């Protein structure tokens, strides 16, 4: 057991280590506060997966100032940020990292002290895994214990596994004091996680704000479990049921898992991009293999249906479930093999539908419809915890997980990196090649899909007789159909005519459908312009109300690629 003490005039015990505020973590130092200089000097210090997971914003280059008093060390976020012209809810991290002799599971016991009223304190371990969320009144002291697992990892962008042999804690608050940290061996069970970017431990920029921080539900899960299990998250961005194994992440998991440990699998978001990983094909086969191998290790495999996206059809405003087949396949496998299934897809989709397109954005990273921010990840981790209890995997007792109310909008402005909670209003979509060429129908789909950041696919289901699966645009057409971007009138006879020049009114129908999938319509819609077809009149009127086109334009004419890009910019997508 090792105990680190951070307050002045501390009585040093046999195992206690006094930590002054100017003790910074560097390569070979053994322990210290992890600051901007630590990232530059420590081996692999720039890799978030091997440090605290908090990364300074590009403009925030000054060194974090750490203070100390009789109650511990702290960062005075409000004073430091106010001096630099930043206000609002953003905070600076107080991070401490210590090297370990051995990898394995450890129990962290942390003591905090509130020098002022703290309405929200976030305590993270390792690569930004939340282990406690709470509040303290001025003068109040709090102590909590949480298990963590330290093991190898293959960081993003790396091909070889790297040894992780350090433990880190980070306090996010106004000025809460880190008073003590005790480390001791722990022999409990571990919950391993395999998955993609919606699950992984995402890094966050600081000054920190939860609404503008990417987060996977796996990194919020430890706080929801209240110390019942250690969490070892091996999910990474971009992974499929296939690449999780091929890139070496599964080998690491299998090296550390022990009898009785639990392993959650959530994939699908990236599998659906590949034809050989269809739900009933390669995806199913890979999950079956994982289940067998985890059981061979005496572990407990658990399947998780993929988190739902905030995706809606622009054609009729209904929810667009792009992962239905994958969720259904997971449930089917669970029944066939008696594997517990956590139906995150159903719970997250019900939540999104209940709140609608606009309100649901509060739980997603700005302008992203797949990846949650910290609020959303906390919500999803709560759903996972509820499902774990329902499945009997963890005890049904314990405190109810509190709701984390998201801020309604990003009100503060950060120099050179302000973030809007909505889509960009200017047309910085692309500089189109061949700008004076007429835009074809399939190119129009490609323009709008890229502009609104729809989820791409490489799968095509032979929807039109004149669109063949090997064509470069087959996936574009499939994506457009999935998102309601092709009106029936443009394919009434089963032909889409992908290379036909698109007319202005046809393009506006597609563009407005994309707009409606991401934004609410303006309150006042212009009168339907004269000369438009019955099925294009509403969209043409909306485009006029948005200032995208001249109401007196010729709706039947072809448009150039340059004109199309300009229209999308004026619409605001």
C-alpha positions in Angstrom: 0.0 0.0 0.0 1.2 3.5 -0.8 -0.4 6.7 0.3 0.2 10.2 -1.2 -0.6 13.2 1.0 -1.1 16.6 -0.6 -1.7 19.0 2.3 0.8 21.1 4.2 2.2 20.1 7.6 1.1 16.5 7.1 2.3 13.9 9.6 4.2 11.5 7.4 3.5 7.8 8.1 5.6 4.8 7.2 4.0 4.4 3.8 3.1 8.0 3.2 4.6 10.2 0.5 4.3 14.0 0.8 3.6 15.7 -2.6 4.4 19.4 -2.9 2.5 21.5 -5.5 5.6 21.9 -7.7 6.2 18.1 -8.0 5.4 17.4 -11.7 5.3 14.1 -13.4 8.2 13.6 -15.8 9.8 10.5 -17.4 11.4 8.6 -14.6 10.1 10.8 -11.8 7.8 8.1 -10.4 4.9 10.4 -9.4 3.8 14.0 -9.7 1.1 16.3 -11.1 0.5 15.7 -14.8 0.6 19.1 -16.5 1.4 20.5 -20.0 5.1 19.9 -19.4 4.5 16.2 -18.5 3.0 15.6 -21.9 6.2 16.8 -23.6 8.7 15.1 -21.3 7.2 11.7 -20.3 7.5 8.8 -22.6 4.4 8.5 -24.8 3.1 11.5 -22.8 1.3 12.9 -25.8 -0.8 9.8 -26.1 -4.1 10.4 -24.2 -4.5 6.6 -23.7 -1.3 6.5 -21.6 -1.9 9.6 -19.5 -5.0 11.3 -18.0 -7.0 11.7 -21.2 -7.2 15.4 -20.8 -5.6 17.4 -23.6 -5.0 21.2 -23.6 -6.8 23.2 -26.3 -4.6 24.5 -29.1 -4.8 28.0 -27.7 -4.3 27.1 -24.1 -0.5 26.8 -23.9 0.3 28.2 -20.5 1.2 25.9 -17.7 -1.6 25.0 -15.2 -0.9 26.6 -11.8 -1.2 24.3 -8.8 -1.7 25.7 -5.4 -1.6 24.2 -1.9 -3.0 24.9 1.5 -3.6 23.0 4.8 -6.3 20.9 3.1 -4.5 19.8 -0.1 -3.5 20.8 -3.6 -5.9 22.4 -6.0 -6.3 24.3 -9.3 -8.3 27.5 -8.9 -10.2 27.2 -12.2 -12.4 30.2 -11.9 -9.6 32.6 -11.1 -7.2 31.3 -13.7 -9.7 31.3 -16.5 -11.2 34.6 -15.5 -7.8 36.2 -15.8 -7.5 34.9 -19.3 -10.9 36.2 -20.4 -12.8 32.9 -20.2 -16.0 32.5 -18.2 -18.9 30.1 -17.8 -18.8 26.5 -16.7 -15.4 25.5 -18.1 -12.8 24.1 -15.6 -9.2 23.1 -15.6 -8.1 19.6 -14.5 -6.0 18.8 -11.5 -4.2 15.6 -12.5 -1.9 13.4 -10.5 -0.1 10.3 -11.9 2.1 7.6 -10.2 4.0 4.8 -11.6 3.4 1.2 -10.4 5.7 -1.7 -9.9 3.2 -4.1 -11.3 0.1 -4.1 -13.6 -3.2 -5.4 -12.2 -6.2 -4.3 -10.2 -5.9 -1.6 -7.6 -8.2 0.1 -5.1 -7.9 3.9 -5.2 -9.0 5.7 -2.1 -9.3 9.4 -2.7 -10.0 12.2 -0.2 -11.3 15.6 -1.3 -12.0 18.8 0.6 -14.2 21.7 -0.6 -12.7 25.1 0.0 -15.9 26.6 -1.3 -19.3 25.3 -2.3 -18.8 22.9 -5.1 -22.0 22.2 -7.1 -20.3 19.7 -9.3 -17.1 17.7 -8.8 -16.0 15.1 -11.3 -13.4 12.6 -10.3 -11.7 10.6 -13.1 -9.2 7.8 -13.1 -6.8 6.6 -15.8 -7.6 7.7 -19.3 -10.6 9.8 -18.3 -12.8 7.2 -16.8 -15.3 8.8 -14.4 -15.3 7.1 -11.0 -17.3 9.7 -9.0 -19.7 12.6 -9.6 -21.0 14.6 -6.7 -21.1 17.9 -4.8 -19.7 19.2 -1.6 -20.4 22.2 0.6 -17.7 24.5 1.8 -15.6 22.9 4.5 -16.9 19.4 3.7 -14.5 16.5 3.3 -15.3 13.4 1.3 -13.5 10.0 0.9 -14.4 7.3 -1.6 -12.8 4.0 -2.8 -12.8 2.7 -6.4 -11.2 -0.3 -8.2 -9.2 0.2 -11.4 -7.4 -2.2 -13.7 -4.0 -1.3 -15.2 -3.0 -3.2 -18.4 -1.4 -2.9 -21.8 -3.1 -0.9 -24.6 -2.7 -0.2 -28.3 -3.4 3.5 -28.6 -5.1 5.1 -31.5 -2.7 5.4 -34.4 -0.3 2.8 -33.0 0.1 -0.7 -34.2 2.0 -2.3 -31.3 0.8 -2.8 -27.8 2.3 -0.4 -25.2 2.8 -1.1 -21.6 0.8 1.0 -19.2 2.1 0.9 -15.7 0.8 4.1 -14.1 -2.3 5.1 -12.3 -3.8 8.6 -12.7 -6.6 10.6 -11.0 -8.0 13.9 -12.2 -10.3 16.3 -10.3 -12.6 18.7 -12.2 -14.0 21.4 -10.0 -13.9 25.0 -9.1 -11.1 24.6 -6.6 -11.7 21.3 -4.7 -8.6 20.1 -2.8 -7.0 16.7 -3.5 -6.0 15.7 0.1 -5.0 12.1 0.0 -4.7 9.2 -2.5 -4.1 5.6 -1.3 -3.2 2.7 -3.6 -3.5 -0.9 -2.6 -4.0 -4.2 -4.4 -7.5 -5.3 -5.2 -8.8 -8.8 -5.9 -12.3 -8.2 -7.2 -13.8 -9.0 -10.6 -13.2 -6.9 -13.7 -15.7 -5.9 -16.4 -14.0 -5.8 -19.8 -15.5 -3.9 -22.7 -15.0 -4.5 -26.4 -16.5 -2.0 -28.8 -16.2 1.1 -31.0 -16.1 4.9 -30.7 -19.5 5.1 -29.0 -18.0 3.0 -26.1 -14.3 4.0 -26.0 -12.5 6.2 -23.5 -12.5 9.5 -25.4 -10.0 12.2 -24.6 -11.3 15.8 -23.8 -9.9 19.2 -24.3 -9.5 21.6 -21.5 -10.6 24.1 -20.3 -13.2 21.4 -19.9 -16.9 21.5 -20.5 -19.0 18.3 -20.6 -21.2 19.4 -23.6 -18.2 19.8 -25.9 -16.3 16.7 -24.9 -16.6 13.5 -26.8 -17.3 10.5 -24.6 -18.1 6.8 -24.9 -20.4 5.2 -22.4 -17.7 2.8 -21.3 -15.7 5.6 -19.6 -18.8 6.7 -17.6 -19.7 3.2 -16.5 -17.3 3.0 -13.4 -19.1 5.8 -11.6 -22.5 4.1 -12.2 -21.2 0.8 -10.8 -20.2 2.4 -7.4 -17.1 0.3 -7.0 -18.8 -3.1 -7.6 -16.4 -4.0 -10.5 -13.2 -2.6 -12.0 -13.7 -1.5 -15.6 -11.2 -2.3 -18.3 -12.3 -0.6 -21.5 -10.7 -1.9 -24.7 -13.1 -0.3 -27.2 -11.5 2.0 -29.8 -12.8 4.3 -32.5 -13.5 2.7 -35.9 -13.5 -0.9 -34.8 -15.7 -3.7 -36.1 -16.2 -7.2 -34.8 -13.4 -8.1 -37.2 -10.8 -5.4 -36.7 -11.1 -5.6 -32.9 -9.4 -9.0 -33.3 -7.1 -8.2 -36.3 -5.6 -5.1 -34.7 -4.6 -6.9 -31.5 -7.0 -5.4 -29.0 -8.7 -8.7 -28.3 -5.4 -10.4 -27.6 -4.8 -7.9 -24.8 -8.2 -8.5 -23.3 -7.7 -12.3 -23.4 -4.3 -12.0 -21.7 -5.9 -10.3 -18.7 -9.4 -11.8 -18.3 -9.9 -14.2 -15.5 -12.5 -16.8 -14.6 -15.7 -15.0 -13.4 -14.8 -11.7 -15.2 -17.5 -10.1 -17.4 -16.9 -9.1 -21.0 -19.3 -6.7 -22.8 -19.4 -6.6 -26.6 -21.0 -3.7 -28.5 -20.4 -3.4 -32.2 -22.4 -2.5 -35.3 -21.7 1.1 -36.1 -18.7 0.3 -38.3 -19.7 -3.3 -39.3 -22.6 -1.9 -41.3 -20.2 -0.1 -43.5 -18.8 -3.4 -44.9 -20.7 -5.8 -47.0 -19.0 -8.9 -45.5 -20.0 -7.8 -42.0 -23.8 -7.7 -42.5 -25.8 -8.4 -39.4 -26.8 -11.9 -40.3 -23.3 -12.6 -41.9 -19.8 -11.8 -40.7 -21.1 -9.7 -37.8 -23.1 -12.7 -36.4 -20.2 -15.1 -37.0 -17.7 -13.0 -35.2 -19.9 -12.5 -32.2 -20.5 -16.3 -32.0 -16.7 -16.9 -31.9 -16.2 -14.2 -29.2 -18.9 -15.8 -27.1 -17.3 -19.3 -27.4 -13.8 -18.0 -26.6 -14.8 -16.0 -23.6 -16.7 -19.0 -22.2 -13.6 -21.1 -22.8 -11.7 -18.7 -20.5 -14.5 -19.2 -17.9 -15.6 -15.6 -18.4 -19.1 -14.3 -18.8 -19.9 -12.9 -22.3 -22.6 -10.2 -22.5 -23.9 -8.7 -25.7 -24.9 -5.0 -26.0 -27.2 -3.8 -28.8 -25.6 -0.8 -30.6 -26.3 2.7 -29.3 -28.9 4.5 -31.4 -28.1 7.5 -33.5 -30.0 10.8 -33.5 -31.0 10.2 -37.1 -34.3 11.2 -38.7 -35.8 11.1 -42.1 -36.0 14.4 -43.8 -38.8 13.2 -46.1 -41.4 12.6 -43.3 -39.7 13.5 -40.0 -39.9 10.0 -38.6 -37.0 8.4 -36.7 -34.5 6.6 -39.0 -33.3 3.4 -37.3 -30.1 2.6 -39.2 -29.0 -0.1 -36.8 -32.2 -2.1 -36.5 -30.9 -5.2 -38.2 -27.8 -5.3 -35.9 -29.8 -4.9 -32.8 -32.2 -7.6 -33.8 -29.3 -10.0 -34.6 -27.8 -9.4 -31.1 -31.1 -10.2 -29.5 -31.4 -13.3 -31.6 -28.0 -14.6 -30.7 -28.7 -13.9 -27.0 -31.8 -16.1 -27.1 -30.1 -18.9 -29.1 -27.0 -19.2 -26.9 -28.5 -18.0 -23.5 -26.2 -15.0 -23.5 -27.3 -11.9 -21.5 -28.2 -9.0 -23.8 -28.3 -5.4 -22.7 -30.7 -3.7 -25.1 -29.0 -0.2 -25.2 -30.4 0.3 -28.7 -34.0 0.1 -27.6 -33.5 2.3 -24.5 -31.4 5.0 -26.3 -33.8 5.0 -29.3 -36.8 5.4 -27.1 -35.1 8.3 -25.3 -34.2 10.0 -28.6 -37.7 9.6 -30.1 -39.3 10.9 -26.9 -37.1 14.1 -26.9 -37.0 14.6 -30.7 -34.3 15.7 -33.1 -33.5 19.1 -31.6 -33.7 18.4 -27.9 -31.7 15.1 -28.3 -28.7 17.2 -29.6 -28.0 18.2 -26.0 -26.7 14.6 -25.3 -24.5 14.4 -28.4 -21.3 16.1 -29.4 -22.0 19.4 -31.3 -23.0 18.7 -34.9 -22.5 15.0 -34.4 -25.4 12.5 -34.5 -23.6 9.3 -33.6 -21.2 10.2 -30.8 -22.3 11.4 -27.4 -20.8 14.1 -25.2 -20.2 13.5 -21.5 -23.9 14.1 -20.7 -25.0 11.5 -23.3 -22.3 9.0 -22.3 -23.5 9.3 -18.6 -27.1 8.7 -19.7 -26.1 5.7 -21.8 -24.0 4.3 -19.0 -27.0 4.6 -16.7 -29.0 2.6 -19.2 -26.3 -0.1 -19.3 -26.3 -0.2 -15.5 -30.1 -0.7 -15.4 -29.8 -3.5 -18.0 -27.0 -5.2 -16.0 -29.2 -5.2 -12.9 -32.2 -6.5 -14.9 -30.0 -9.3 -16.3 -28.9 -10.2 -12.7 -25.2 -9.6 -13.6 -24.8 -7.0 -10.8 -26.8 -6.4 -7.6 -30.1 -4.6 -8.1 -29.5 -2.6 -4.9 -27.6 0.6 -4.5 -28.4 4.2 -5.1 -30.4 5.3 -8.2 -28.2 6.9 -10.8 -28.9 10.6 -10.8 -29.9 12.5 -13.9 -27.1 14.8 -15.2 -28.9 17.8 -16.6 -27.2 19.1 -19.7 -26.8 22.8 -20.3 -29.2 24.1 -23.0 -26.5 25.8 -25.1 -22.8 26.6 -25.1 -22.9 30.2 -23.8 -19.2 30.9 -23.2 -16.8 31.8 -26.0 -13.3 30.4 -26.1 -10.6 32.2 -28.1 -10.2 30.6 -31.6 -12.1 27.5 -30.6 -15.7 28.5 -29.9 -18.0 25.6 -30.6 -21.6 25.9 -31.8 -24.2 23.3 -30.8 -25.6 23.4 -34.3 -24.5 22.9 -37.9 -22.2 25.4 -39.5 -24.1 28.3 -41.2 -21.5 28.9 -44.0 -20.7 26.7 -46.9 -17.3 25.4 -45.9 -18.4 22.0 -47.2 -16.1 21.5 -50.1 -14.6 23.3 -53.0 -16.3 21.3 -55.8 -14.2 19.9 -58.6 -15.4 20.8 -62.1 -17.4 23.7 -60.6 -19.0 24.7 -64.0 -20.2 21.2 -64.9 -23.9 20.4 -64.5 -24.7 18.5 -61.3 -26.1 15.0 -61.8 -28.7 13.3 -59.6 -26.2 11.0 -57.9 -23.8 13.9 -57.4 -26.6 15.8 -55.7 -27.1 13.0 -53.3 -23.3 12.9 -52.6 -23.2 16.7 -52.0 -26.1 16.6 -49.5 -24.9 13.5 -47.7 -21.5 15.0 -47.1 -23.0 18.4 -46.2 -25.2 17.0 -43.4 -22.7 14.3 -42.4 -24.9 11.4 -42.9 -23.5 8.0 -42.0 -21.9 6.5 -45.2 -22.3 2.9 -46.2 -20.6 0.5 -48.7 -23.6 -1.8 -48.8 -26.2 -1.7 -51.6 -29.4 -3.7 -51.7 -30.2 -3.5 -55.5 -33.0 -0.9 -55.1 -32.9 0.5 -58.6 -32.5 -1.4 -61.9 -30.1 1.2 -63.2 -27.8 1.4 -60.1 -25.4 -1.6 -60.0 -23.7 -2.7 -56.8 -20.1 -2.2 -58.2 -20.7 1.4 -59.2 -18.8 4.0 -57.1 -22.1 5.6 -56.1 -24.0 2.5 -55.1 -23.3 3.2 -51.4 -24.3 6.8 -51.8 -27.7 5.8 -53.2 -28.2 3.3 -50.4 -27.4 6.0 -47.8 -29.8 8.4 -49.5 -32.6 5.9 -49.4 -31.9 5.0 -45.8 -32.2 8.7 -44.9 -35.2 9.6 -47.1 -33.3 11.7 -49.7 -34.9 10.2 -52.8 -38.5 11.1 -53.5 -40.7 8.5 -55.1 -41.3 10.9 -58.0 -37.6 10.7 -59.0 -37.8 6.9 -59.2 -41.4 6.1 -60.0 -40.6 3.4 -62.6 -37.8 1.7 -60.6 -35.1 3.7 -62.4 -33.2 6.5 -60.7 -31.3 7.8 -63.7 -28.2 8.6 -61.6 -26.3 10.3 -64.3 -29.1 12.6 -65.5 -28.6 16.3 -64.8 -30.7 17.3 -61.8 -33.1 20.3 -62.0 -33.1 23.1 -59.5 -36.4 22.0 -57.9 -35.3 18.4 -57.6 -32.1 19.5 -55.9 -34.0 21.7 -53.5 -36.2 18.8 -52.5 -33.1 16.7 -51.6 -31.3 19.6 -49.9 -34.4 20.5 -47.8 -34.9 16.9 -46.9 -31.3 16.9 -45.5 -32.0 20.1 -43.7 -35.1 18.8 -42.0 -33.2 15.7 -40.8 -30.9 18.0 -38.9 -32.8 21.2 -38.1 -36.2 22.6 -37.4 -38.0 24.4 -40.2 -38.2 28.2 -40.1 -41.4 29.5 -38.5 -42.5 31.3 -41.7 -42.3 29.4 -45.0 -42.7 31.3 -48.2 -45.7 30.8 -50.5 -45.1 28.0 -52.9 -43.3 29.5 -55.9 -45.0 29.4 -59.3 -43.9 27.0 -61.9 -42.8 24.2 -59.5 -44.2 20.7 -59.5 -46.7 19.7 -56.9 -44.2 17.5 -55.0 -41.4 20.1 -55.0 -43.5 23.2 -54.0 -43.1 22.8 -50.3 -39.3 22.3 -50.4 -38.9 25.2 -52.9 -40.9 27.4 -50.6 -38.7 26.4 -47.6 -35.5 27.1 -49.7 -36.9 30.6 -50.5 -37.6 31.3 -46.8 -34.1 30.3 -46.0 -32.7 32.7 -48.6 -31.2 29.9 -50.6 -32.7 30.7 -54.0 -34.5 33.5 -55.8 -38.3 32.9 -56.0 -38.3 34.0 -59.6 -35.7 31.5 -60.7 -36.3 28.9 -63.4 -37.1 25.7 -61.4 -36.8 23.4 -64.4 -33.2 24.4 -65.3 -30.1 22.3 -64.6 -27.7 23.7 -62.0 -23.9 23.6 -61.8 -21.8 22.0 -59.1 -20.8 25.5 -58.0 -24.4 26.6 -57.7 -25.3 23.5 -55.7 -22.5 24.1 -53.2 -23.6 27.8 -52.8 -27.2 26.8 -52.2 -26.2 24.3 -49.5 -24.2 27.1 -47.9 -27.1 29.5 -47.9 -29.5 27.0 -46.5 -27.0 26.5 -43.6 -25.9 22.9 -44.0 
